[in-house]
Amino acid sequence: MRLLESDDAGGIRLTKDLPSDKIPPYAILSHTWGPDEEEVSYKDLEDGKAVSKPGYNKIRFCADQVRRDGLKFFW
């Protein structure tokens, strides 16, 4: 399983593939979907293209909330 990780500097990155017995506590982002061209895909995250898409604002919001809630990981 891979998660998004929010660091102390406000950065967001994908974790490496985590074994099922090493999955940390994490939050789940629940949102409505927009048009495909606006949403961030897994490939966009891997390629570094995610930040240029409008849907990245939802990910940024979730990362900020996760930090406020004392967590580090989300999906």
All heavy atoms as a GROMACS GRO file, in nm:
protein
  605
    1MET      N    1   0.085  -0.118   0.000
    1MET     CA    2   0.000   0.000   0.000
    1MET      C    3   0.089   0.124   0.000
    1MET      O    4   0.188   0.129   0.070
    1MET     CB    5  -0.088  -0.002   0.124
    1MET     CG    6  -0.172   0.120   0.141
    1MET     SD    7  -0.273   0.107   0.289
    1MET     CE    8  -0.405   0.212   0.242
    2ARG      N    9   0.050   0.221  -0.079
    2ARG     CA   10   0.121   0.349  -0.080
    2ARG      C   11   0.027   0.456  -0.027
    2ARG      O   12  -0.093   0.453  -0.050
    2ARG     CB   13   0.166   0.383  -0.221
    2ARG     CG   14   0.271   0.283  -0.269
    2ARG     CD   15   0.330   0.322  -0.398
    2ARG     NE   16   0.430   0.427  -0.374
    2ARG     CZ   17   0.502   0.481  -0.470
    2ARG    NH1   18   0.485   0.444  -0.594
    2ARG    NH2   19   0.590   0.574  -0.444
    3LEU      N   20   0.084   0.551   0.045
    3LEU     CA   21   0.008   0.662   0.101
    3LEU      C   22   0.074   0.793   0.058
    3LEU      O   23   0.187   0.794   0.010
    3LEU     CB   24   0.008   0.654   0.254
    3LEU     CG   25  -0.060   0.534   0.316
    3LEU    CD1   26  -0.033   0.528   0.466
    3LEU    CD2   27  -0.209   0.537   0.290
    4LEU      N   28   0.002   0.900   0.078
    4LEU     CA   29   0.062   1.033   0.066
    4LEU      C   30   0.114   1.071   0.204
    4LEU      O   31   0.051   1.041   0.306
    4LEU     CB   32  -0.042   1.134   0.019
    4LEU     CG   33  -0.090   1.114  -0.125
    4LEU    CD1   34  -0.212   1.199  -0.152
    4LEU    CD2   35   0.021   1.145  -0.222
    5GLU      N   36   0.229   1.137   0.206
    5GLU     CA   37   0.290   1.177   0.332
    5GLU      C   38   0.308   1.328   0.331
    5GLU      O   39   0.358   1.386   0.236
    5GLU     CB   40   0.425   1.110   0.348
    5GLU     CG   41   0.496   1.144   0.475
    5GLU     CD   42   0.628   1.070   0.491
    5GLU    OE1   43   0.666   0.994   0.400
    5GLU    OE2   44   0.691   1.089   0.595
    6SER      N   45   0.265   1.391   0.438
    6SER     CA   46   0.279   1.536   0.455
    6SER      C   47   0.398   1.560   0.547
    6SER      O   48   0.401   1.510   0.659
    6SER     CB   49   0.151   1.592   0.516
    6SER     OG   50   0.164   1.728   0.540
    7ASP      N   51   0.496   1.638   0.500
    7ASP     CA   52   0.612   1.664   0.586
    7ASP      C   53   0.596   1.795   0.662
    7ASP      O   54   0.504   1.871   0.638
    7ASP     CB   55   0.743   1.659   0.506
    7ASP     CG   56   0.756   1.769   0.402
    7ASP    OD1   57   0.697   1.877   0.422
    7ASP    OD2   58   0.824   1.746   0.302
    8ASP      N   59   0.687   1.821   0.753
    8ASP     CA   60   0.678   1.940   0.839
    8ASP      C   61   0.691   2.071   0.762
    8ASP      O   62   0.646   2.175   0.810
    8ASP     CB   63   0.785   1.934   0.948
    8ASP     CG   64   0.761   1.820   1.046
    8ASP    OD1   65   0.644   1.777   1.061
    8ASP    OD2   66   0.858   1.773   1.108
    9ALA      N   67   0.750   2.067   0.646
    9ALA     CA   68   0.768   2.187   0.565
    9ALA      C   69   0.649   2.211   0.471
    9ALA      O   70   0.651   2.303   0.392
    9ALA     CB   71   0.896   2.176   0.484
   10GLY      N   72   0.547   2.127   0.479
   10GLY     CA   73   0.429   2.142   0.394
   10GLY      C   74   0.437   2.068   0.262
   10GLY      O   75   0.349   2.081   0.179
   11GLY      N   76   0.543   1.990   0.243
   11GLY     CA   77   0.555   1.911   0.121
   11GLY      C   78   0.468   1.786   0.126
   11GLY      O   79   0.429   1.740   0.233
   12ILE      N   80   0.439   1.734   0.009
   12ILE     CA   81   0.358   1.612  -0.005
   12ILE      C   82   0.433   1.518  -0.097
   12ILE      O   83   0.482   1.559  -0.203
   12ILE     CB   84   0.220   1.644  -0.064
   12ILE    CG1   85   0.143   1.740   0.026
   12ILE    CG2   86   0.141   1.516  -0.088
   12ILE    CD1   87   0.017   1.796  -0.037
   13ARG      N   88   0.442   1.391  -0.056
   13ARG     CA   89   0.508   1.292  -0.141
   13ARG      C   90   0.440   1.158  -0.125
   13ARG      O   91   0.370   1.134  -0.026
   13ARG     CB   92   0.655   1.280  -0.108
   13ARG     CG   93   0.682   1.220   0.029
   13ARG     CD   94   0.831   1.199   0.053
   13ARG     NE   95   0.852   1.124   0.174
   13ARG     CZ   96   0.860   0.991   0.182
   13ARG    NH1   97   0.848   0.917   0.075
   13ARG    NH2   98   0.881   0.930   0.297
   14LEU      N   99   0.460   1.072  -0.222
   14LEU     CA  100   0.413   0.933  -0.213
   14LEU      C  101   0.512   0.853  -0.130
   14LEU      O  102   0.633   0.871  -0.144
   14LEU     CB  103   0.405   0.870  -0.352
   14LEU     CG  104   0.282   0.897  -0.434
   14LEU    CD1  105   0.304   0.850  -0.577
   14LEU    CD2  106   0.160   0.831  -0.376
   15THR      N  107   0.462   0.766  -0.044
   15THR     CA  108   0.551   0.677   0.029
   15THR      C  109   0.594   0.564  -0.063
   15THR      O  110   0.536   0.541  -0.168
   15THR     CB  111   0.481   0.615   0.152
   15THR    OG1  112   0.375   0.530   0.107
   15THR    CG2  113   0.429   0.720   0.248
   16LYS      N  114   0.694   0.490  -0.020
   16LYS     CA  115   0.728   0.366  -0.089
   16LYS      C  116   0.614   0.268  -0.060
   16LYS      O  117   0.525   0.296   0.020
   16LYS     CB  118   0.861   0.312  -0.039
   16LYS     CG  119   0.859   0.278   0.109
   16LYS     CD  120   0.993   0.228   0.157
   16LYS     CE  121   0.976   0.190   0.302
   16LYS     NZ  122   1.086   0.200   0.385
   17ASP      N  123   0.616   0.155  -0.124
   17ASP     CA  124   0.513   0.053  -0.101
   17ASP      C  125   0.530  -0.003   0.040
   17ASP      O  126   0.634  -0.059   0.073
   17ASP     CB  127   0.526  -0.058  -0.206
   17ASP     CG  128   0.403  -0.146  -0.212
   17ASP    OD1  129   0.300  -0.109  -0.154
   17ASP    OD2  130   0.411  -0.251  -0.278
   18LEU      N  131   0.428   0.016   0.124
   18LEU     CA  132   0.435  -0.026   0.264
   18LEU      C  133   0.379  -0.167   0.281
   18LEU      O  134   0.270  -0.196   0.230
   18LEU     CB  135   0.356   0.071   0.352
   18LEU     CG  136   0.398   0.217   0.346
   18LEU    CD1  137   0.294   0.304   0.415
   18LEU    CD2  138   0.534   0.234   0.410
   19PRO      N  139   0.450  -0.253   0.354
   19PRO     CA  140   0.393  -0.386   0.381
   19PRO      C  141   0.271  -0.374   0.472
   19PRO      O  142   0.260  -0.280   0.551
   19PRO     CB  143   0.507  -0.461   0.451
   19PRO     CG  144   0.610  -0.360   0.485
   19PRO     CD  145   0.580  -0.234   0.411
   20SER      N  146   0.179  -0.466   0.460
   20SER     CA  147   0.052  -0.456   0.533
   20SER      C  148   0.070  -0.450   0.685
   20SER      O  149  -0.014  -0.393   0.753
   20SER     CB  150  -0.040  -0.572   0.496
   20SER     OG  151   0.019  -0.695   0.528
   21ASP      N  152   0.179  -0.502   0.737
   21ASP     CA  153   0.200  -0.497   0.882
   21ASP      C  154   0.273  -0.370   0.927
   21ASP      O  155   0.301  -0.353   1.045
   21ASP     CB  156   0.276  -0.622   0.930
   21ASP     CG  157   0.416  -0.634   0.871
   21ASP    OD1  158   0.442  -0.576   0.765
   21ASP    OD2  159   0.498  -0.704   0.932
   22LYS      N  160   0.301  -0.279   0.834
   22LYS     CA  161   0.374  -0.155   0.867
   22LYS      C  162   0.296  -0.030   0.825
   22LYS      O  163   0.354   0.077   0.811
   22LYS     CB  164   0.510  -0.153   0.796
   22LYS     CG  165   0.600  -0.267   0.829
   22LYS     CD  166   0.657  -0.253   0.967
   22LYS     CE  167   0.756  -0.368   0.990
   22LYS     NZ  168   0.797  -0.380   1.126
   23ILE      N  169   0.166  -0.041   0.806
   23ILE     CA  170   0.086   0.073   0.763
   23ILE      C  171   0.056   0.162   0.885
   23ILE      O  172  -0.002   0.117   0.983
   23ILE     CB  173  -0.045   0.027   0.695
   23ILE    CG1  174  -0.011  -0.052   0.570
   23ILE    CG2  175  -0.133   0.147   0.662
   23ILE    CD1  176  -0.128  -0.119   0.504
   24PRO      N  177   0.098   0.289   0.879
   24PRO     CA  178   0.076   0.380   0.991
   24PRO      C  179  -0.068   0.432   0.992
   24PRO      O  180  -0.140   0.418   0.893
   24PRO     CB  181   0.174   0.494   0.960
   24PRO     CG  182   0.181   0.496   0.812
   24PRO     CD  183   0.169   0.352   0.769
   25PRO      N  184  -0.108   0.494   1.102
   25PRO     CA  185  -0.241   0.559   1.103
   25PRO      C  186  -0.246   0.664   0.991
   25PRO      O  187  -0.148   0.735   0.967
   25PRO     CB  188  -0.248   0.626   1.240
   25PRO     CG  189  -0.146   0.556   1.323
   25PRO     CD  190  -0.039   0.510   1.229
   26TYR      N  191  -0.360   0.671   0.922
   26TYR     CA  192  -0.373   0.767   0.812
   26TYR      C  193  -0.517   0.814   0.798
   26TYR      O  194  -0.610   0.748   0.843
   26TYR     CB  195  -0.321   0.709   0.680
   26TYR     CG  196  -0.400   0.593   0.625
   26TYR    CD1  197  -0.499   0.612   0.529
   26TYR    CD2  198  -0.376   0.463   0.668
   26TYR    CE1  199  -0.570   0.506   0.477
   26TYR    CE2  200  -0.446   0.356   0.616
   26TYR     CZ  201  -0.543   0.378   0.521
   26TYR     OH  202  -0.614   0.271   0.471
   27ALA      N  203  -0.533   0.929   0.735
   27ALA     CA  204  -0.665   0.985   0.707
   27ALA      C  205  -0.702   0.955   0.563
   27ALA      O  206  -0.615   0.935   0.478
   27ALA     CB  207  -0.663   1.137   0.730
   28ILE      N  208  -0.831   0.954   0.536
   28ILE     CA  209  -0.881   0.931   0.400
   28ILE      C  210  -0.952   1.057   0.353
   28ILE      O  211  -1.041   1.109   0.421
   28ILE     CB  212  -0.977   0.810   0.396
   28ILE    CG1  213  -0.903   0.683   0.436
   28ILE    CG2  214  -1.038   0.796   0.258
   28ILE    CD1  215  -0.992   0.562   0.452
   29LEU      N  216  -0.912   1.107   0.237
   29LEU     CA  217  -0.973   1.224   0.177
   29LEU      C  218  -1.102   1.181   0.108
   29LEU      O  219  -1.101   1.095   0.022
   29LEU     CB  220  -0.878   1.286   0.075
   29LEU     CG  221  -0.933   1.395  -0.016
   29LEU    CD1  222  -0.976   1.515   0.066
   29LEU    CD2  223  -0.830   1.434  -0.120
   30SER      N  224  -1.211   1.242   0.149
   30SER     CA  225  -1.340   1.216   0.085
   30SER      C  226  -1.381   1.344   0.013
   30SER      O  227  -1.381   1.452   0.071
   30SER     CB  228  -1.444   1.179   0.191
   30SER     OG  229  -1.569   1.163   0.132
   31HIS      N  230  -1.412   1.334  -0.114
   31HIS     CA  231  -1.447   1.452  -0.191
   31HIS      C  232  -1.531   1.412  -0.312
   31HIS      O  233  -1.545   1.296  -0.343
   31HIS     CB  234  -1.320   1.526  -0.236
   31HIS     CG  235  -1.238   1.446  -0.332
   31HIS    ND1  236  -1.247   1.462  -0.468
   31HIS    CD2  237  -1.145   1.350  -0.311
   31HIS    CE1  238  -1.163   1.379  -0.527
   31HIS    NE2  239  -1.100   1.310  -0.434
   32THR      N  240  -1.585   1.513  -0.376
   32THR     CA  241  -1.656   1.488  -0.501
   32THR      C  242  -1.558   1.500  -0.616
   32THR      O  243  -1.461   1.574  -0.609
   32THR     CB  244  -1.772   1.588  -0.520
   32THR    OG1  245  -1.718   1.720  -0.515
   32THR    CG2  246  -1.878   1.571  -0.413
   33TRP      N  247  -1.582   1.424  -0.720
   33TRP     CA  248  -1.494   1.424  -0.836
   33TRP      C  249  -1.534   1.531  -0.934
   33TRP      O  250  -1.652   1.560  -0.952
   33TRP     CB  251  -1.498   1.287  -0.905
   33TRP     CG  252  -1.444   1.180  -0.819
   33TRP    CD1  253  -1.513   1.096  -0.737
   33TRP    CD2  254  -1.307   1.146  -0.799
   33TRP    NE1  255  -1.429   1.012  -0.669
   33TRP    CE2  256  -1.301   1.041  -0.706
   33TRP    CE3  257  -1.188   1.195  -0.852
   33TRP    CZ2  258  -1.181   0.984  -0.665
   33TRP    CZ3  259  -1.069   1.138  -0.811
   33TRP    CH2  260  -1.066   1.034  -0.719
   34GLY      N  261  -1.437   1.590  -0.999
   34GLY     CA  262  -1.461   1.687  -1.105
   34GLY      C  263  -1.431   1.623  -1.239
   34GLY      O  264  -1.411   1.501  -1.248
   35PRO      N  265  -1.422   1.704  -1.341
   35PRO     CA  266  -1.386   1.650  -1.473
   35PRO      C  267  -1.249   1.582  -1.468
   35PRO      O  268  -1.160   1.624  -1.394
   35PRO     CB  269  -1.381   1.776  -1.562
   35PRO     CG  270  -1.461   1.879  -1.488
   35PRO     CD  271  -1.447   1.848  -1.343
   36ASP      N  272  -1.231   1.478  -1.548
   36ASP     CA  273  -1.107   1.401  -1.548
   36ASP      C  274  -0.983   1.486  -1.566
   36ASP      O  275  -0.881   1.460  -1.502
   36ASP     CB  276  -1.110   1.294  -1.658
   36ASP     CG  277  -1.200   1.177  -1.623
   36ASP    OD1  278  -1.240   1.164  -1.506
   36ASP    OD2  279  -1.230   1.098  -1.715
   37GLU      N  280  -0.990   1.587  -1.649
   37GLU     CA  281  -0.871   1.669  -1.674
   37GLU      C  282  -0.831   1.755  -1.554
   37GLU      O  283  -0.720   1.805  -1.547
   37GLU     CB  284  -0.888   1.757  -1.799
   37GLU     CG  285  -0.996   1.861  -1.789
   37GLU     CD  286  -1.137   1.812  -1.826
   37GLU    OE1  287  -1.154   1.692  -1.855
   37GLU    OE2  288  -1.228   1.893  -1.823
   38GLU      N  289  -0.922   1.772  -1.456
   38GLU     CA  290  -0.892   1.849  -1.336
   38GLU      C  291  -0.840   1.763  -1.222
   38GLU      O  292  -0.770   1.811  -1.134
   38GLU     CB  293  -1.016   1.925  -1.289
   38GLU     CG  294  -1.059   2.035  -1.382
   38GLU     CD  295  -1.179   2.112  -1.330
   38GLU    OE1  296  -1.223   2.087  -1.216
   38GLU    OE2  297  -1.229   2.197  -1.405
   39GLU      N  298  -0.877   1.636  -1.221
   39GLU     CA  299  -0.843   1.548  -1.110
   39GLU      C  300  -0.698   1.498  -1.119
   39GLU      O  301  -0.642   1.486  -1.227
   39GLU     CB  302  -0.938   1.429  -1.103
   39GLU     CG  303  -1.080   1.468  -1.066
   39GLU     CD  304  -1.092   1.536  -0.931
   39GLU    OE1  305  -1.013   1.506  -0.839
   39GLU    OE2  306  -1.180   1.620  -0.917
   40VAL      N  307  -0.640   1.469  -1.004
   40VAL     CA  308  -0.503   1.420  -0.994
   40VAL      C  309  -0.505   1.268  -0.995
   40VAL      O  310  -0.576   1.205  -0.917
   40VAL     CB  311  -0.437   1.471  -0.864
   40VAL    CG1  312  -0.299   1.412  -0.846
   40VAL    CG2  313  -0.432   1.623  -0.864
   41SER      N  314  -0.426   1.210  -1.082
   41SER     CA  315  -0.415   1.065  -1.089
   41SER      C  316  -0.288   1.019  -1.017
   41SER      O  317  -0.199   1.100  -0.986
   41SER     CB  318  -0.410   1.018  -1.235
   41SER     OG  319  -0.287   1.055  -1.294
   42TYR      N  320  -0.281   0.891  -0.992
   42TYR     CA  321  -0.161   0.831  -0.934
   42TYR      C  322  -0.040   0.862  -1.022
   42TYR      O  323   0.066   0.900  -0.974
   42TYR     CB  324  -0.183   0.681  -0.919
   42TYR     CG  325  -0.068   0.607  -0.859
   42TYR    CD1  326  -0.049   0.604  -0.721
   42TYR    CD2  327   0.022   0.538  -0.940
   42TYR    CE1  328   0.057   0.535  -0.666
   42TYR    CE2  329   0.128   0.469  -0.885
   42TYR     CZ  330   0.145   0.468  -0.747
   42TYR     OH  331   0.251   0.401  -0.693
   43LYS      N  332  -0.058   0.850  -1.151
   43LYS     CA  333   0.051   0.879  -1.246
   43LYS      C  334   0.095   1.025  -1.236
   43LYS      O  335   0.214   1.054  -1.242
   43LYS     CB  336   0.008   0.845  -1.388
   43LYS     CG  337   0.117   0.861  -1.491
   43LYS     CD  338   0.074   0.802  -1.623
   43LYS     CE  339   0.172   0.815  -1.735
   43LYS     NZ  340   0.305   0.854  -1.714
   44ASP      N  341   0.000   1.116  -1.218
   44ASP     CA  342   0.035   1.257  -1.201
   44ASP      C  343   0.123   1.277  -1.078
   44ASP      O  344   0.218   1.356  -1.080
   44ASP     CB  345  -0.090   1.344  -1.185
   44ASP     CG  346  -0.176   1.350  -1.308
   44ASP    OD1  347  -0.123   1.336  -1.420
   44ASP    OD2  348  -0.299   1.367  -1.292
   45LEU      N  349   0.093   1.205  -0.971
   45LEU     CA  350   0.174   1.214  -0.849
   45LEU      C  351   0.314   1.161  -0.874
   45LEU      O  352   0.413   1.221  -0.831
   45LEU     CB  353   0.107   1.136  -0.735
   45LEU     CG  354  -0.020   1.198  -0.679
   45LEU    CD1  355  -0.095   1.098  -0.594
   45LEU    CD2  356   0.013   1.324  -0.600
   46GLU      N  357   0.323   1.049  -0.943
   46GLU     CA  358   0.453   0.990  -0.972
   46GLU      C  359   0.536   1.078  -1.066
   46GLU      O  360   0.657   1.090  -1.048
   46GLU     CB  361   0.437   0.852  -1.036
   46GLU     CG  362   0.398   0.744  -0.940
   46GLU     CD  363   0.408   0.607  -1.003
   46GLU    OE1  364   0.361   0.588  -1.118
   46GLU    OE2  365   0.465   0.519  -0.937
   47ASP      N  366   0.470   1.139  -1.165
   47ASP     CA  367   0.540   1.219  -1.265
   47ASP      C  368   0.568   1.363  -1.221
   47ASP      O  369   0.631   1.438  -1.294
   47ASP     CB  370   0.459   1.224  -1.395
   47ASP     CG  371   0.446   1.088  -1.462
   47ASP    OD1  372   0.522   0.996  -1.426
   47ASP    OD2  373   0.360   1.075  -1.551
   48GLY      N  374   0.516   1.402  -1.104
   48GLY     CA  375   0.535   1.539  -1.058
   48GLY      C  376   0.443   1.640  -1.126
   48GLY      O  377   0.465   1.761  -1.115
   49LYS      N  378   0.340   1.593  -1.195
   49LYS     CA  379   0.249   1.683  -1.266
   49LYS      C  380   0.126   1.720  -1.182
   49LYS      O  381   0.044   1.801  -1.224
   49LYS     CB  382   0.203   1.619  -1.397
   49LYS     CG  383   0.317   1.597  -1.494
   49LYS     CD  384   0.268   1.528  -1.620
   49LYS     CE  385   0.385   1.504  -1.715
   49LYS     NZ  386   0.344   1.433  -1.835
   50ALA      N  387   0.114   1.660  -1.064
   50ALA     CA  388  -0.006   1.679  -0.982
   50ALA      C  389  -0.029   1.825  -0.944
   50ALA      O  390  -0.143   1.872  -0.946
   50ALA     CB  391   0.002   1.592  -0.857
   51VAL      N  392   0.077   1.896  -0.909
   51VAL     CA  393   0.062   2.032  -0.858
   51VAL      C  394   0.003   2.128  -0.961
   51VAL      O  395  -0.049   2.233  -0.923
   51VAL     CB  396   0.195   2.089  -0.803
   51VAL    CG1  397   0.242   2.008  -0.684
   51VAL    CG2  398   0.301   2.094  -0.910
   52SER      N  399   0.008   2.094  -1.088
   52SER     CA  400  -0.045   2.183  -1.191
   52SER      C  401  -0.194   2.162  -1.219
   52SER      O  402  -0.252   2.235  -1.297
   52SER     CB  403   0.034   2.164  -1.322
   52SER     OG  404   0.012   2.035  -1.375
   53LYS      N  405  -0.254   2.064  -1.152
   53LYS     CA  406  -0.396   2.035  -1.177
   53LYS      C  407  -0.484   2.101  -1.070
   53LYS      O  408  -0.447   2.106  -0.952
   53LYS     CB  409  -0.419   1.885  -1.177
   53LYS     CG  410  -0.353   1.818  -1.297
   53LYS     CD  411  -0.402   1.678  -1.309
   53LYS     CE  412  -0.406   1.637  -1.453
   53LYS     NZ  413  -0.472   1.510  -1.470
   54PRO      N  414  -0.603   2.148  -1.109
   54PRO     CA  415  -0.694   2.210  -1.011
   54PRO      C  416  -0.728   2.117  -0.894
   54PRO      O  417  -0.744   2.163  -0.782
   54PRO     CB  418  -0.819   2.242  -1.094
   54PRO     CG  419  -0.769   2.258  -1.234
   54PRO     CD  420  -0.657   2.158  -1.246
   55GLY      N  421  -0.738   1.987  -0.918
   55GLY     CA  422  -0.771   1.892  -0.813
   55GLY      C  423  -0.666   1.881  -0.704
   55GLY      O  424  -0.692   1.828  -0.596
   56TYR      N  425  -0.546   1.932  -0.729
   56TYR     CA  426  -0.439   1.926  -0.628
   56TYR      C  427  -0.475   2.010  -0.505
   56TYR      O  428  -0.429   1.982  -0.395
   56TYR     CB  429  -0.307   1.974  -0.688
   56TYR     CG  430  -0.188   1.946  -0.599
   56TYR    CD1  431  -0.138   1.817  -0.586
   56TYR    CD2  432  -0.127   2.048  -0.528
   56TYR    CE1  433  -0.029   1.790  -0.504
   56TYR    CE2  434  -0.018   2.022  -0.446
   56TYR     CZ  435   0.030   1.893  -0.434
   56TYR     OH  436   0.137   1.867  -0.353
   57ASN      N  437  -0.561   2.110  -0.524
   57ASN     CA  438  -0.605   2.191  -0.409
   57ASN      C  439  -0.672   2.104  -0.303
   57ASN      O  440  -0.658   2.130  -0.183
   57ASN     CB  441  -0.699   2.302  -0.454
   57ASN     CG  442  -0.627   2.408  -0.534
   57ASN    OD1  443  -0.507   2.432  -0.515
   57ASN    ND2  444  -0.697   2.472  -0.625
   58LYS      N  445  -0.746   2.001  -0.344
   58LYS     CA  446  -0.809   1.910  -0.249
   58LYS      C  447  -0.704   1.832  -0.171
   58LYS      O  448  -0.718   1.810  -0.051
   58LYS     CB  449  -0.903   1.813  -0.320
   58LYS     CG  450  -1.024   1.879  -0.382
   58LYS     CD  451  -1.111   1.775  -0.449
   58LYS     CE  452  -1.115   1.801  -0.596
   58LYS     NZ  453  -1.204   1.709  -0.667
   59ILE      N  454  -0.599   1.791  -0.239
   59ILE     CA  455  -0.490   1.718  -0.174
   59ILE      C  456  -0.417   1.810  -0.077
   59ILE      O  457  -0.386   1.770   0.036
   59ILE     CB  458  -0.395   1.658  -0.279
   59ILE    CG1  459  -0.470   1.552  -0.361
   59ILE    CG2  460  -0.269   1.602  -0.214
   59ILE    CD1  461  -0.394   1.499  -0.479
   60ARG      N  462  -0.391   1.931  -0.118
   60ARG     CA  463  -0.324   2.029  -0.031
   60ARG      C  464  -0.408   2.054   0.095
   60ARG      O  465  -0.357   2.058   0.206
   60ARG     CB  466  -0.306   2.158  -0.111
   60ARG     CG  467  -0.255   2.275  -0.037
   60ARG     CD  468  -0.104   2.291  -0.048
   60ARG     NE  469  -0.044   2.226   0.066
   60ARG     CZ  470   0.065   2.150   0.064
   60ARG    NH1  471   0.129   2.128  -0.046
   60ARG    NH2  472   0.112   2.095   0.172
   61PHE      N  473  -0.540   2.072   0.077
   61PHE     CA  474  -0.630   2.092   0.191
   61PHE      C  475  -0.622   1.974   0.287
   61PHE      O  476  -0.615   1.991   0.409
   61PHE     CB  477  -0.774   2.113   0.143
   61PHE     CG  478  -0.874   2.115   0.254
   61PHE    CD1  479  -0.894   2.230   0.329
   61PHE    CD2  480  -0.946   2.001   0.287
   61PHE    CE1  481  -0.986   2.232   0.433
   61PHE    CE2  482  -1.037   2.002   0.392
   61PHE     CZ  483  -1.057   2.118   0.465
   62CYS      N  484  -0.626   1.853   0.233
   62CYS     CA  485  -0.620   1.733   0.316
   62CYS      C  486  -0.487   1.726   0.391
   62CYS      O  487  -0.484   1.694   0.510
   62CYS     CB  488  -0.641   1.608   0.231
   62CYS     SG  489  -0.659   1.457   0.328
   63ALA      N  490  -0.377   1.757   0.325
   63ALA     CA  491  -0.246   1.755   0.390
   63ALA      C  492  -0.243   1.853   0.507
   63ALA      O  493  -0.191   1.821   0.615
   63ALA     CB  494  -0.136   1.789   0.289
   64ASP      N  495  -0.299   1.971   0.487
   64ASP     CA  496  -0.303   2.070   0.595
   64ASP      C  497  -0.388   2.020   0.711
   64ASP      O  498  -0.350   2.036   0.828
   64ASP     CB  499  -0.359   2.203   0.543
   64ASP     CG  500  -0.266   2.270   0.442
   64ASP    OD1  501  -0.147   2.235   0.436
   64ASP    OD2  502  -0.315   2.358   0.368
   65GLN      N  503  -0.503   1.959   0.681
   65GLN     CA  504  -0.589   1.908   0.786
   65GLN      C  505  -0.524   1.792   0.861
   65GLN      O  506  -0.534   1.782   0.983
   65GLN     CB  507  -0.724   1.864   0.729
   65GLN     CG  508  -0.825   1.822   0.834
   65GLN     CD  509  -0.861   1.936   0.927
   65GLN    OE1  510  -0.896   2.045   0.883
   65GLN    NE2  511  -0.851   1.913   1.057
   66VAL      N  512  -0.458   1.706   0.789
   66VAL     CA  513  -0.388   1.593   0.851
   66VAL      C  514  -0.287   1.643   0.953
   66VAL      O  515  -0.279   1.592   1.064
   66VAL     CB  516  -0.320   1.506   0.741
   66VAL    CG1  517  -0.215   1.415   0.798
   66VAL    CG2  518  -0.425   1.426   0.666
   67ARG      N  519  -0.209   1.744   0.915
   67ARG     CA  520  -0.110   1.800   1.009
   67ARG      C  521  -0.178   1.861   1.131
   67ARG      O  522  -0.134   1.842   1.244
   67ARG     CB  523  -0.022   1.903   0.939
   67ARG     CG  524   0.090   1.839   0.858
   67ARG     CD  525   0.195   1.940   0.815
   67ARG     NE  526   0.143   2.055   0.745
   67ARG     CZ  527   0.108   2.056   0.617
   67ARG    NH1  528   0.120   1.948   0.543
   67ARG    NH2  529   0.060   2.166   0.561
   68ARG      N  530  -0.290   1.932   1.110
   68ARG     CA  531  -0.363   1.991   1.223
   68ARG      C  532  -0.415   1.882   1.317
   68ARG      O  533  -0.427   1.904   1.438
   68ARG     CB  534  -0.480   2.077   1.173
   68ARG     CG  535  -0.436   2.211   1.118
   68ARG     CD  536  -0.554   2.305   1.096
   68ARG     NE  537  -0.647   2.258   0.996
   68ARG     CZ  538  -0.638   2.282   0.865
   68ARG    NH1  539  -0.539   2.353   0.818
   68ARG    NH2  540  -0.728   2.236   0.782
   69ASP      N  541  -0.449   1.766   1.259
   69ASP     CA  542  -0.502   1.655   1.340
   69ASP      C  543  -0.393   1.567   1.399
   69ASP      O  544  -0.423   1.464   1.460
   69ASP     CB  545  -0.597   1.570   1.254
   69ASP     CG  546  -0.726   1.644   1.221
   69ASP    OD1  547  -0.757   1.745   1.287
   69ASP    OD2  548  -0.794   1.600   1.126
   70GLY      N  549  -0.268   1.604   1.379
   70GLY     CA  550  -0.158   1.528   1.439
   70GLY      C  551  -0.119   1.403   1.364
   70GLY      O  552  -0.051   1.315   1.419
   71LEU      N  553  -0.161   1.391   1.238
   71LEU     CA  554  -0.122   1.275   1.156
   71LEU      C  555  -0.018   1.320   1.052
   71LEU      O  556   0.008   1.438   1.036
   71LEU     CB  557  -0.244   1.216   1.084
   71LEU     CG  558  -0.350   1.154   1.174
   71LEU    CD1  559  -0.475   1.120   1.092
   71LEU    CD2  560  -0.296   1.031   1.242
   72LYS      N  561   0.035   1.224   0.983
   72LYS     CA  562   0.136   1.251   0.881
   72LYS      C  563   0.099   1.192   0.746
   72LYS      O  564   0.144   1.239   0.642
   72LYS     CB  565   0.269   1.192   0.930
   72LYS     CG  566   0.387   1.228   0.849
   72LYS     CD  567   0.514   1.176   0.916
   72LYS     CE  568   0.635   1.218   0.835
   72LYS     NZ  569   0.760   1.180   0.898
   73PHE      N  570   0.014   1.088   0.746
   73PHE     CA  571  -0.017   1.014   0.625
   73PHE      C  572  -0.164   1.026   0.589
   73PHE      O  573  -0.250   1.038   0.676
   73PHE     CB  574   0.019   0.866   0.642
   73PHE     CG  575   0.164   0.845   0.674
   73PHE    CD1  576   0.206   0.834   0.804
   73PHE    CD2  577   0.257   0.839   0.573
   73PHE    CE1  578   0.342   0.815   0.834
   73PHE    CE2  579   0.392   0.821   0.601
   73PHE     CZ  580   0.433   0.810   0.732
   74PHE      N  581  -0.192   1.020   0.458
   74PHE     CA  582  -0.332   1.026   0.412
   74PHE      C  583  -0.343   0.965   0.274
   74PHE      O  584  -0.245   0.940   0.205
   74PHE     CB  585  -0.384   1.170   0.414
   74PHE     CG  586  -0.313   1.266   0.322
   74PHE    CD1  587  -0.372   1.306   0.204
   74PHE    CD2  588  -0.189   1.319   0.356
   74PHE    CE1  589  -0.309   1.396   0.119
   74PHE    CE2  590  -0.126   1.409   0.271
   74PHE     CZ  591  -0.185   1.448   0.154
   75TRP      N  592  -0.468   0.941   0.233
   75TRP     CA  593  -0.497   0.893   0.098
   75TRP      C  594  -0.631   0.944   0.054
   75TRP      O  595  -0.723   0.960   0.127
   75TRP     CB  596  -0.496   0.740   0.091
   75TRP     CG  597  -0.507   0.698  -0.052
   75TRP    CD1  598  -0.616   0.646  -0.114
   75TRP    CD2  599  -0.406   0.708  -0.153
   75TRP    NE1  600  -0.588   0.623  -0.247
   75TRP    CE2  601  -0.459   0.660  -0.273
   75TRP    CE3  602  -0.275   0.754  -0.152
   75TRP    CZ2  603  -0.386   0.658  -0.392
   75TRP    CZ3  604  -0.204   0.752  -0.270
   75TRP    CH2  605  -0.260   0.702  -0.388
   0.00000   0.00000   0.00000
